[in-house]
Amino acid sequence: MPSIESMSKLVNARIIREIDKIAELKSFLKVLPPVGFCCVYGSSLHPNNNDKSSMVDYIIGVSDPKQ
């Protein structure tokens, strides 16, 4: 059984990776007009994605798309 210390290191590393992912996803929004709504999902979870390729899909609502 792994020690509490080794489990804690694994959990901390995972949290850091998740924070980095969130920052990467949010950085994309900086190049768009003001965003009123946004959701993100990974299409690697989609049942038709047989090769499990990693892709992030954005659904974005903006008030002025020409801005």
Secondary structure, DSSP 4 states (H G I P E B T S, - for coil): ---HHHHHHHHHHHHHHHHHHHHHHHHHGGGSSPEEEEEEEEGGGSTT-TT----EEEEEEES-TT-
